[in-house]
Amino acid sequence: MAQSVSHFPARAAETVRVLPPLREQTNPRVLRIYSSLDADLAEPLIRAFHAANPAIGLEYSELQTQDIYARVLEETDRGEDTADIAFSSAMDLQVKLANDGYAQPLELSAAGAMPTWAQWRSTVFGVTFEPAVIIFNKTAFGGRPPPQTRSELADFLKNNEKELYGRVGTYDVERAGLGLFFLARDGEHNRSIWSLFNALGAAGVKLYSNSSAIVERVADGRFALGYNILGSYAAAWARHTADLGIVFPKDYTVVMTRTALVPRNAASPDLGAAFLDFLLSKQGQQLLAEKVGLPALHPEVKGENTASHMQEVYGARLRPVPVGPALVVYLDQVKRQRLIERWNEALRVQ
């Protein structure tokens, strides 16, 4: 089996939420979940599944994406039981687990309705539809229209360098796996993307390991712009912050999906499969969109926070990233380092 990739940081503390069976049981079964989704946000999902399955208990472990990958790999290699389902925003790490034999194939009743690009070999299944967007502070723009494409953004940064210096944010691709993921997608879609990164560097771009830190600073006016920000987080802020604007870039808008799999060494794979089927069902997808705040992928689920709505509004500019082995290219240490070095050079990071 493949070895753990070596560039991950030290593990963060995990948050564990335990729900006992709702019905008294002798030797009750427990569904174990490893997830990168905040436990508080996931509450409506796990409560709904729990209510429909009162004879089982749930153990929900909130972990960083790198820790989900490493824990499933290490526990499996030691011959131990691992989680019954792994739910993660790191598409590449999930596909690597499956590609290296750490996930089991499933037959799920709800999977048939999902897009073919969002599943791979019946082992890794996309659950959400989350675009990478440009965010801006409306007051900072003073009525000026925000950039709608990457070339417009590069020109705007160059023409307003003094005004914007130190007031633009994006991911730190060395610390944020999602940032590196979006950087790689930019390289695939746009041969001229490095001119934008040069402009970001000249504007004194600030780098962060998560979306929330950037969204907060743009929302309160400390920053004027944020680039390649996860749209699901931005939309949640925008519902309560009138000054926060969101742009789906017209040249292309990359869309990622949080994925789920049942590990090969799951203690109760049937429970993991049942929870995954629930996540993909119309009921689970409706909960995701309305209660959790993550855009639903299911084509029959309607409403503003859904793939069907975004596709109606934005059409062909949306570029979903297919779930498949092409995602693992930049997990290779040499390719990853070359991409990061080019990024640092473009931003003039010493």
C-alpha positions as CSV (number, residue, x, y, z in Angstrom):
1,M,0.0,0.0,0.0
2,A,1.1,3.6,-0.6
3,Q,2.7,5.5,2.3
4,S,1.4,8.6,3.9
5,V,2.3,11.8,2.0
6,S,4.9,13.6,4.1
7,H,4.1,17.3,3.8
8,F,1.3,17.5,6.2
9,P,1.5,19.7,9.3
10,A,1.2,18.4,12.9
11,R,-2.3,17.2,13.7
12,A,-4.8,19.5,15.2
13,A,-6.9,18.7,18.2
14,E,-10.1,16.8,17.2
15,T,-13.6,17.5,18.2
16,V,-15.7,14.5,19.0
17,R,-19.5,14.5,19.4
18,V,-21.2,11.3,20.7
19,L,-24.9,10.6,20.4
20,P,-26.2,7.5,22.2
21,P,-29.0,5.3,20.8
22,L,-32.4,6.9,21.1
23,R,-33.8,3.5,21.9
24,E,-32.4,1.3,24.7
25,Q,-30.3,-1.5,23.1
26,T,-28.1,-4.3,24.4
27,N,-24.7,-3.9,22.8
28,P,-25.8,-1.0,20.5
29,R,-24.0,-0.5,17.2
30,V,-22.2,2.8,16.7
31,L,-21.7,4.7,13.4
32,R,-18.2,6.3,13.4
33,I,-17.7,9.4,11.2
34,Y,-14.5,11.2,10.4
35,S,-15.4,14.6,8.9
36,S,-13.8,17.9,8.1
37,L,-17.2,19.7,8.4
38,D,-17.6,21.7,11.6
39,A,-19.5,19.6,14.1
40,D,-21.9,22.4,14.9
41,L,-22.7,22.8,11.2
42,A,-23.2,19.1,10.7
43,E,-25.7,18.9,13.6
44,P,-28.9,18.9,11.5
45,L,-27.5,16.1,9.3
46,I,-26.5,13.8,12.2
47,R,-29.6,14.5,14.2
48,A,-31.9,13.7,11.2
49,F,-30.0,10.4,10.5
50,H,-30.0,9.6,14.2
51,A,-33.8,10.1,14.5
52,A,-34.4,7.8,11.5
53,N,-32.1,5.2,13.0
54,P,-32.8,5.3,16.8
55,A,-31.2,1.9,17.5
56,I,-27.7,3.0,16.7
57,G,-25.3,5.5,18.3
58,L,-23.1,8.0,16.5
59,E,-19.6,9.2,17.1
60,Y,-18.7,12.3,15.0
61,S,-15.1,13.2,14.9
62,E,-14.3,16.6,13.4
63,L,-10.8,16.5,11.9
64,Q,-8.6,18.4,9.5
65,T,-8.6,16.9,6.0
66,Q,-5.0,15.8,6.3
67,D,-5.7,14.0,9.6
68,I,-8.7,12.2,8.1
69,Y,-6.4,10.9,5.3
70,A,-3.6,9.9,7.6
71,R,-5.8,8.3,10.2
72,V,-7.7,6.1,7.7
73,L,-4.4,5.1,6.1
74,E,-2.5,4.4,9.4
75,E,-5.4,2.5,11.1
76,T,-5.9,0.4,8.0
77,D,-2.2,-0.4,7.7
78,R,-2.1,-1.5,11.4
79,G,-5.0,-3.8,10.7
80,E,-7.4,-1.8,13.0
81,D,-11.0,-0.8,12.5
82,T,-11.3,2.7,11.3
83,A,-14.2,5.1,10.6
84,D,-17.3,3.8,8.9
85,I,-17.4,6.9,6.7
86,A,-14.9,9.6,5.8
87,F,-16.4,12.9,4.7
88,S,-13.8,15.5,3.5
89,S,-13.4,18.7,1.5
90,A,-10.0,17.4,0.2
91,M,-11.1,15.8,-3.0
92,D,-7.5,14.8,-3.9
93,L,-6.8,13.0,-0.6
94,Q,-10.1,11.1,-0.8
95,V,-9.4,9.9,-4.3
96,K,-5.8,8.9,-3.3
97,L,-7.3,6.8,-0.5
98,A,-9.6,5.1,-3.0
99,N,-6.9,4.8,-5.7
100,D,-4.5,3.1,-3.2
101,G,-7.1,0.6,-2.1
102,Y,-8.3,2.1,1.2
103,A,-12.0,2.5,0.2
104,Q,-14.6,-0.1,-0.7
105,P,-17.0,-0.1,-3.6
106,L,-20.6,0.6,-2.8
107,E,-24.1,0.1,-4.3
108,L,-26.1,3.2,-3.2
109,S,-29.7,3.8,-4.2
110,A,-29.3,7.6,-4.2
111,A,-26.1,7.7,-6.3
112,G,-27.8,7.0,-9.6
113,A,-29.4,10.5,-9.6
114,M,-26.0,12.3,-9.1
115,P,-23.8,13.6,-11.9
116,T,-21.3,11.1,-13.3
117,W,-18.4,13.6,-12.8
118,A,-19.1,13.5,-9.1
119,Q,-18.3,9.8,-8.4
120,W,-15.4,7.5,-9.2
121,R,-15.5,3.7,-9.4
122,S,-18.4,3.5,-6.9
123,T,-15.9,4.3,-4.1
124,V,-15.7,8.2,-3.9
125,F,-18.9,10.2,-4.0
126,G,-19.4,14.0,-4.4
127,V,-21.9,15.4,-2.0
128,T,-21.9,19.2,-2.5
129,F,-21.4,21.9,-5.3
130,E,-19.1,24.6,-4.1
131,P,-17.6,27.3,-6.4
132,A,-14.4,29.2,-5.9
133,V,-15.3,32.9,-6.1
134,I,-13.9,36.5,-5.9
135,I,-15.3,38.4,-3.0
136,F,-15.2,42.2,-2.5
137,N,-16.1,44.9,0.0
138,K,-18.8,47.1,-1.7
139,T,-17.9,50.2,0.3
140,A,-14.3,49.9,-0.6
141,F,-15.3,49.8,-4.3
142,G,-17.3,53.0,-3.9
143,G,-19.9,52.1,-6.5
144,R,-17.3,50.9,-9.0
145,P,-18.1,47.5,-10.6
146,P,-15.9,44.7,-9.4
147,P,-13.7,42.7,-11.7
148,Q,-15.6,39.9,-13.5
149,T,-12.7,37.9,-15.0
150,R,-9.1,37.1,-13.9
151,S,-7.7,39.4,-16.6
152,E,-9.9,42.3,-15.3
153,L,-8.8,41.4,-11.7
154,A,-5.1,41.6,-12.7
155,D,-5.7,45.0,-14.5
156,F,-7.6,46.3,-11.5
157,L,-4.8,45.3,-9.1
158,K,-2.2,46.9,-11.3
159,N,-4.1,50.1,-11.7
160,N,-4.9,50.5,-8.0
161,E,-1.8,49.1,-6.5
162,K,-1.3,51.8,-3.9
163,E,-4.9,51.9,-2.8
164,L,-5.1,48.1,-2.5
165,Y,-1.7,47.4,-1.1
166,G,-2.0,44.9,1.8
167,R,-5.8,44.8,1.4
168,V,-6.1,41.6,-0.7
169,G,-6.3,38.1,0.6
170,T,-6.1,34.5,-0.8
171,Y,-5.0,31.1,0.4
172,D,-1.5,30.2,1.6
173,V,-1.0,27.3,-0.8
174,E,1.8,25.8,1.4
175,R,-0.5,25.5,4.4
176,A,-4.0,25.2,2.9
177,G,-4.6,22.1,0.8
178,L,-7.7,23.8,-0.8
179,G,-5.5,26.7,-1.9
180,L,-3.1,24.4,-3.7
181,F,-6.1,22.6,-5.2
182,F,-7.5,25.8,-6.6
183,L,-4.1,26.9,-7.8
184,A,-3.7,23.7,-9.8
185,R,-7.1,24.1,-11.3
186,D,-6.2,27.7,-12.4
187,G,-3.2,26.4,-14.1
188,E,-5.3,23.9,-16.0
189,H,-7.9,26.5,-17.2
190,N,-5.8,29.6,-17.8
191,R,-2.3,29.7,-19.4
192,S,-2.0,33.4,-18.5
193,I,-2.9,32.9,-14.8
194,W,0.6,33.8,-13.6
195,S,0.1,37.4,-14.6
196,L,-2.7,37.6,-12.1
197,F,-0.4,36.1,-9.4
198,N,2.3,38.6,-10.2
199,A,-0.3,41.4,-9.7
200,L,-1.4,39.8,-6.4
201,G,2.2,39.8,-5.3
202,A,2.7,43.4,-6.3
203,A,-0.4,44.4,-4.4
204,G,1.0,42.9,-1.2
205,V,-1.4,40.0,-1.0
206,K,-2.0,38.5,2.5
207,L,-2.0,34.7,2.7
208,Y,-4.3,32.6,5.0
209,S,-4.9,29.0,5.7
210,N,-8.7,29.1,5.6
211,S,-11.5,31.0,3.9
212,S,-13.1,32.4,7.1
213,A,-10.2,34.7,8.0
214,I,-10.3,36.3,4.5
215,V,-14.1,36.5,4.3
216,E,-14.2,38.2,7.7
217,R,-11.6,40.8,6.7
218,V,-13.3,41.6,3.4
219,A,-16.7,41.8,5.1
220,D,-15.6,44.4,7.7
221,G,-13.6,46.5,5.2
222,R,-10.0,45.7,6.3
223,F,-9.6,44.0,2.9
224,A,-11.1,45.1,-0.4
225,L,-10.8,41.8,-2.2
226,G,-10.4,38.1,-1.7
227,Y,-9.5,35.6,-4.5
228,N,-10.4,31.9,-4.9
229,I,-12.6,31.9,-1.8
230,L,-14.9,29.0,-1.2
231,G,-18.3,30.3,-2.1
232,S,-20.2,28.4,0.5
233,Y,-18.5,30.3,3.3
234,A,-18.8,33.6,1.5
235,A,-22.5,33.1,0.9
236,A,-23.1,32.4,4.5
237,W,-21.4,35.7,5.5
238,A,-23.2,37.6,2.7
239,R,-26.6,36.7,4.1
240,H,-25.8,38.8,7.2
241,T,-23.3,41.3,5.8
242,A,-24.7,43.8,3.3
243,D,-21.2,45.0,2.4
244,L,-19.9,41.7,1.2
245,G,-20.2,41.1,-2.6
246,I,-19.5,37.8,-4.5
247,V,-18.4,37.4,-8.1
248,F,-18.6,34.1,-10.0
249,P,-15.8,34.8,-12.5
250,K,-17.1,35.0,-16.1
251,D,-14.0,33.4,-17.7
252,Y,-14.5,30.3,-15.6
253,T,-15.6,29.4,-12.1
254,V,-14.0,26.3,-10.6
255,V,-16.5,24.1,-8.6
256,M,-15.3,21.6,-6.0
257,T,-17.3,18.9,-4.2
258,R,-16.9,17.6,-0.7
259,T,-16.6,13.8,-1.0
260,A,-17.4,10.8,1.1
261,L,-16.2,7.2,1.1
262,V,-16.4,4.1,3.2
263,P,-12.9,2.9,4.3
264,R,-11.8,-0.6,3.6
265,N,-11.4,-1.3,7.3
266,A,-14.6,0.3,8.4
267,A,-15.9,-1.5,11.5
268,S,-19.5,-1.2,10.3
269,P,-19.4,-0.5,6.6
270,D,-23.2,-1.0,6.2
271,L,-23.7,1.9,8.6
272,G,-21.3,4.0,6.7
273,A,-23.0,3.2,3.4
274,A,-26.4,4.0,5.0
275,F,-25.2,7.5,6.1
276,L,-23.6,8.2,2.7
277,D,-26.9,7.1,1.0
278,F,-28.6,9.6,3.3
279,L,-26.2,12.4,2.4
280,L,-26.9,11.8,-1.3
281,S,-30.7,11.5,-0.9
282,K,-33.1,14.3,-1.6
283,Q,-33.8,14.6,2.1
284,G,-30.1,14.8,3.0
285,Q,-29.4,17.2,0.2
286,Q,-32.2,19.5,1.2
287,L,-30.9,19.6,4.8
288,L,-27.4,20.4,3.4
289,A,-28.7,23.3,1.4
290,E,-31.3,24.7,3.9
291,K,-29.9,23.9,7.4
292,V,-26.1,23.3,6.9
293,G,-25.5,26.0,4.3
294,L,-23.7,23.9,1.8
295,P,-24.9,23.9,-1.8
296,A,-26.8,20.7,-2.7
297,L,-25.5,18.7,-5.7
298,H,-28.7,16.6,-6.3
299,P,-30.2,17.8,-9.6
300,E,-33.8,17.5,-8.3
301,V,-33.2,19.6,-5.2
302,K,-34.4,23.2,-5.9
303,G,-33.7,26.5,-4.2
304,E,-31.0,29.2,-4.3
305,N,-28.4,27.1,-2.6
306,T,-28.3,24.3,-5.1
307,A,-26.3,23.2,-8.1
308,S,-29.5,23.4,-10.3
309,H,-30.0,27.0,-9.4
310,M,-26.3,28.0,-10.0
311,Q,-26.3,26.2,-13.3
312,E,-29.4,28.1,-14.4
313,V,-27.9,31.4,-13.5
314,Y,-24.2,30.9,-14.4
315,G,-24.3,28.2,-17.0
316,A,-21.1,27.2,-18.8
317,R,-18.8,29.3,-16.8
318,L,-19.1,26.7,-14.0
319,R,-16.3,24.1,-14.2
320,P,-16.9,21.3,-11.8
321,V,-13.7,19.3,-11.0
322,P,-14.3,15.6,-11.8
323,V,-13.7,13.1,-9.1
324,G,-11.0,10.9,-10.3
325,P,-7.2,10.0,-10.3
326,A,-6.2,13.2,-12.1
327,L,-6.7,14.9,-8.8
328,V,-3.7,13.3,-7.1
329,V,-1.1,14.7,-9.5
330,Y,0.0,17.5,-7.1
331,L,0.2,15.2,-4.1
332,D,3.5,14.0,-5.8
333,Q,6.2,15.8,-3.7
334,V,8.3,17.0,-6.7
335,K,5.3,18.4,-8.7
336,R,3.9,20.0,-5.6
337,Q,7.2,21.7,-4.7
338,R,7.6,23.0,-8.3
339,L,4.2,24.5,-8.3
340,I,4.7,26.1,-4.9
341,E,8.1,27.5,-5.9
342,R,6.6,29.1,-9.0
343,W,3.8,30.5,-6.9
344,N,6.3,32.0,-4.4
345,E,8.3,33.5,-7.3
346,A,5.2,35.1,-8.8
347,L,4.3,36.6,-5.4
348,R,7.9,37.5,-4.7
349,V,7.8,35.6,-1.5
350,Q,11.4,35.2,-0.1
